[in-house]
Amino acid sequence: MRKFACFALVTLFANGALLVRGDDSSASMAAGGIQLRREARISMEKERLEIGLDKVAVEFEFLNESDSDITTEVAFQFPSYGHGANEESITDVRKFHVWVEGKELQYETQIRAMANGKDQTKALRKFGIDVVSLDADPSYDGIEEALSLSQQKEMFALGLIDKNQLPQWTVEKLSYWRQTFPAHKILHVRHEYTPATGFFPLEAGDLDLKRTHRPEQELERVPDLYKQIEKACVDPGLRKSLGALDKPSNPVEMVWVDYVLTTANSWKTPIKDFTLVLDRPPVLESGKSRTFVSLCWDGPIVRLDADHFQARQTNFVPRKELHVAFLSSSVN
């Protein structure tokens, strides 16, 4: 597996969420909402995906290989999020725009609250709780203050809150529209949105996954910590740059953007021409801590210029999702 690290970003979020994905997929109307389905008559001739902390932009060229026009529901599915998502992240993930042949389209949105594998949207609305904002809405006083003891017990029984009255449901969002793909013609589709991000506070020594001697207060967070570091493929060179060897207590901020690639397999595979561009904003202020980018990727990544890095594959069939991490420390 190719591990990639580069000089990178300055802009970081203070705390966070786990949000943001994925490729357009064909969809069909079914009981319970929009369901993605495979559309093997339409191939993805080209995809150019650009990921940065401020924007995710995707350009597609679809080809209807059949002899007839195909009209279907097309859906864009955001990743689910739950308690801990900050208000800025929740707001930003709604900023989704789509253009077809250069014309911006309107779309519908489906939002659901899921708990224990069940749609609990109606239950939350019955209690007068906003599904989307969770407890990130500053006008919301919290479940303990807003609901009676019997209502809290009912929510606990449904798996909507834990014993500390903290929200346990996840929010699932799907944007969709009806699209016609002309027979034997290329259709250009573009969408972009402001990504919300995940965040995990670290010390440089945390990046050493073989480290066995940890303070007792760290032990509870070790599984989640390891998961995030492994998903980012943080290599030894980057660990050294961030101070893991000589300054293990040096604070490190890790912010990430997740993107679901495998929904592209809803179309006829493979993606004939796939390009991934990683974008970092330029350093605008001196004295800022250094930031690096790390992700797991099979294949070469080349530097286009000071702020952009590119990976390309032909006949690409996505097998896993993208987890792009931005790491920053005070190491000079």
C-alpha positions in Angstrom: 0.0 0.0 0.0 1.4 3.4 -1.0 1.7 5.8 1.9 1.7 9.5 1.0 2.8 12.6 3.0 3.4 16.1 1.8 3.8 19.6 3.0 0.4 20.9 3.7 -2.2 23.0 5.4 -2.6 25.7 8.0 -6.3 26.0 8.4 -7.7 23.6 11.0 -11.0 23.1 12.8 -11.1 23.1 16.6 -13.3 20.2 17.2 -15.4 17.9 15.4 -17.4 15.6 13.3 -17.1 12.8 11.0 -18.8 13.8 7.8 -18.7 14.0 4.0 -18.7 11.7 1.1 -19.3 10.3 -2.0 -19.9 9.5 -5.6 -23.2 10.0 -7.4 -25.0 6.7 -7.8 -28.1 5.6 -9.7 -31.1 5.3 -7.4 -34.7 4.1 -7.5 -37.7 5.0 -5.4 -38.6 2.3 -2.9 -40.5 2.0 0.4 -38.6 3.9 3.1 -36.9 6.4 0.8 -34.4 6.5 -2.0 -32.4 3.3 -2.5 -29.2 3.1 -4.5 -29.2 0.5 -7.2 -26.8 -0.7 -9.9 -27.1 0.9 -13.4 -24.9 -1.2 -15.6 -25.9 0.4 -18.9 -24.2 3.7 -18.0 -20.4 3.8 -17.8 -18.3 6.4 -16.0 -15.9 7.5 -18.7 -14.1 10.0 -16.5 -14.0 11.2 -12.9 -11.9 14.1 -11.5 -12.1 14.3 -7.7 -10.6 17.2 -5.9 -10.4 17.2 -2.1 -9.4 20.0 0.2 -10.5 21.2 3.6 -12.5 24.0 2.1 -14.1 22.3 -0.8 -14.7 18.9 -2.4 -15.4 19.1 -6.2 -16.2 16.2 -8.5 -16.6 16.2 -12.3 -18.0 13.2 -14.1 -18.5 12.2 -17.8 -21.2 9.5 -18.0 -21.9 7.5 -21.2 -25.2 5.8 -21.8 -24.1 2.8 -23.9 -27.6 1.6 -24.7 -29.8 2.5 -27.7 -32.4 4.3 -25.7 -32.5 7.3 -23.3 -32.4 6.3 -19.6 -34.2 8.3 -17.0 -33.5 7.4 -13.4 -33.2 8.9 -9.9 -29.7 9.9 -9.1 -28.6 10.2 -5.5 -25.8 11.7 -3.6 -25.4 10.2 -0.1 -23.6 12.1 2.6 -21.9 10.1 5.4 -23.8 9.7 8.7 -22.9 11.7 11.7 -23.8 11.7 15.4 -23.2 13.3 18.7 -20.0 15.4 18.6 -20.6 17.0 15.2 -20.1 20.8 15.7 -22.7 23.2 14.3 -20.3 24.5 11.7 -19.8 21.1 10.3 -23.5 20.3 10.2 -24.2 23.6 8.4 -21.4 23.2 5.9 -22.4 19.7 4.8 -25.7 21.2 3.5 -23.9 23.3 1.0 -24.2 20.9 -1.9 -24.5 22.1 -5.5 -24.9 20.1 -8.7 -24.6 21.1 -12.4 -25.5 19.1 -15.5 -24.1 20.3 -18.7 -23.2 23.6 -17.0 -26.7 24.3 -15.6 -27.3 24.2 -11.9 -30.1 21.8 -10.8 -32.5 21.8 -7.9 -32.8 18.6 -5.9 -34.8 17.0 -3.1 -33.3 15.9 0.3 -34.2 13.0 2.6 -33.0 13.2 6.2 -33.4 10.3 8.6 -32.4 9.5 12.2 -31.1 6.0 12.7 -30.8 4.1 16.0 -30.3 0.4 16.5 -30.7 -0.1 12.8 -34.2 1.5 12.7 -35.5 4.8 11.3 -36.5 6.8 14.4 -37.1 10.1 12.7 -40.8 10.1 13.6 -40.1 9.3 17.2 -37.7 12.2 17.6 -40.1 14.6 15.9 -42.8 13.4 18.3 -40.5 14.5 21.2 -39.9 17.9 19.5 -36.2 17.2 18.9 -34.5 18.5 15.7 -33.0 15.5 14.0 -30.3 17.3 12.1 -28.7 19.6 14.8 -28.6 17.0 17.6 -27.3 18.9 20.5 -25.2 21.3 18.3 -28.0 23.8 18.0 -27.3 26.6 20.5 -31.0 27.2 20.9 -31.5 23.6 22.1 -31.3 23.2 25.9 -30.5 19.5 26.0 -32.6 16.4 26.3 -32.5 16.4 30.1 -34.0 19.9 30.3 -36.4 19.6 27.4 -38.1 16.3 28.1 -39.9 14.7 31.0 -38.4 11.7 32.9 -40.9 9.3 31.2 -40.0 10.7 27.8 -36.3 10.2 28.6 -37.0 6.6 29.6 -38.8 6.0 26.3 -35.9 7.5 24.3 -33.4 5.4 26.2 -35.5 2.3 25.4 -35.4 3.2 21.8 -31.6 3.6 21.9 -31.9 7.3 21.1 -30.0 8.4 24.2 -27.5 6.8 26.6 -27.7 6.9 30.4 -26.2 10.4 30.4 -28.9 11.7 28.1 -26.5 12.1 25.2 -27.8 11.6 21.7 -27.1 8.1 20.2 -28.8 8.4 16.9 -27.0 9.1 13.6 -28.2 11.5 10.9 -28.4 10.1 7.4 -28.8 12.6 4.5 -29.5 11.9 0.9 -29.9 14.4 -1.9 -31.5 13.2 -5.1 -32.8 14.3 -8.5 -34.3 12.8 -11.7 -31.8 12.6 -14.6 -32.1 11.6 -18.2 -29.0 10.1 -19.9 -29.2 10.4 -23.7 -28.4 7.3 -25.7 -24.8 7.1 -26.9 -23.9 10.5 -25.6 -21.6 11.9 -22.9 -23.3 13.7 -20.0 -21.2 16.1 -17.9 -22.1 16.3 -14.3 -20.4 18.3 -11.6 -21.0 18.7 -7.9 -19.3 20.4 -5.1 -19.8 21.1 -1.4 -18.0 22.4 1.7 -16.8 19.3 3.6 -17.2 19.0 7.3 -14.3 17.3 9.0 -13.3 14.8 11.6 -10.9 15.8 14.4 -8.7 13.9 16.9 -6.3 15.5 19.4 -3.0 13.6 19.6 0.4 13.7 21.0 3.3 13.0 18.6 4.1 9.8 20.4 0.5 8.5 19.7 1.6 8.1 16.0 3.8 5.2 17.0 1.4 2.3 17.0 3.9 0.0 18.6 4.1 2.1 21.7 3.0 0.0 24.6 3.6 2.2 27.7 0.8 4.7 27.9 -0.7 6.7 30.8 -3.8 5.1 32.2 -6.0 8.0 31.1 -5.0 7.3 27.5 -6.2 3.6 27.4 -9.9 4.3 26.8 -9.2 6.2 23.6 -6.5 3.9 22.2 -8.8 1.8 19.9 -10.3 4.9 18.2 -6.8 6.5 18.1 -5.3 3.5 16.4 -8.2 3.3 14.0 -7.7 6.9 12.8 -3.9 6.6 12.5 -4.1 3.3 10.6 -6.8 4.7 8.2 -4.4 7.6 7.4 -1.4 5.4 6.7 0.9 7.7 8.7 4.4 6.5 7.7 7.7 6.6 9.7 9.0 9.7 7.9 5.9 11.7 8.7 6.0 10.5 12.3 9.6 11.8 12.6 8.6 15.1 11.0 5.8 15.6 13.6 8.2 14.9 16.5 7.1 11.3 17.4 10.7 10.2 18.0 12.3 13.1 19.9 9.3 15.0 21.2 6.6 12.3 21.9 4.5 14.7 24.1 4.4 17.3 21.3 0.7 18.1 20.6 -0.5 17.1 17.1 -3.8 18.0 15.5 -5.3 15.5 13.0 -8.2 16.7 10.9 -9.6 14.5 8.1 -12.0 14.4 5.2 -13.7 11.1 4.3 -15.0 10.4 0.8 -16.9 7.3 -0.3 -15.5 6.0 -3.6 -17.2 2.7 -3.8 -20.6 4.1 -4.7 -19.1 4.6 -8.2 -19.6 0.8 -8.6 -23.3 1.4 -8.9 -22.5 2.3 -12.5 -20.9 0.1 -15.1 -17.3 -0.5 -14.0 -14.5 0.3 -14.3 -14.0 4.1 -14.2 -12.1 4.5 -17.4 -10.1 7.6 -16.4 -9.9 8.5 -12.7 -8.0 11.5 -11.3 -7.6 12.4 -7.6 -6.3 15.9 -6.8 -5.4 16.9 -3.2 -5.6 20.6 -2.5 -4.0 22.5 0.3 -4.5 26.2 0.9 -1.2 28.2 0.8 0.5 29.3 3.9 -0.8 32.8 4.5 0.8 33.6 7.9 4.3 33.1 9.1 4.9 31.3 12.3 2.1 28.8 11.8 2.7 25.2 12.7 3.6 22.8 9.8 0.9 20.6 8.4 1.2 17.4 6.4 -1.3 15.3 4.4 -1.4 11.5 4.7 -3.7 8.9 3.1 -3.7 5.3 2.0 -3.4 5.0 -1.8 -2.2 2.2 -4.1 -0.1 3.9 -6.7 2.1 7.0 -7.3 1.1 10.5 -6.3 2.9 13.4 -8.0 3.3 17.0 -7.0 1.6 19.4 -9.5 2.7 22.6 -7.8 3.2 23.9 -4.3 -0.4 23.3 -3.3 -1.7 20.4 -5.4 -0.9 16.7 -5.6 -2.3 14.3 -8.1 -3.0 10.5 -8.5 -4.4 8.9 -11.7 -5.6 5.5 -12.6 -7.2 4.0 -15.7 -9.8 1.3 -15.6 -10.2 1.9 -11.9 -12.6 -0.1 -9.7 -12.7 1.4 -6.2 -12.3 -1.2 -3.5 -12.1 1.1 -0.4 -13.0 4.6 0.7 -10.7 7.6 0.9 -9.6 8.9 4.3 -7.5 12.1 3.8 -5.8 13.3 7.0 -4.2 16.7 7.6 -1.7 16.6 10.5 -0.1 19.6 12.1 2.3 20.0 15.0 4.5 22.7 16.5 7.7 21.2 15.2 9.8 23.7 13.3 
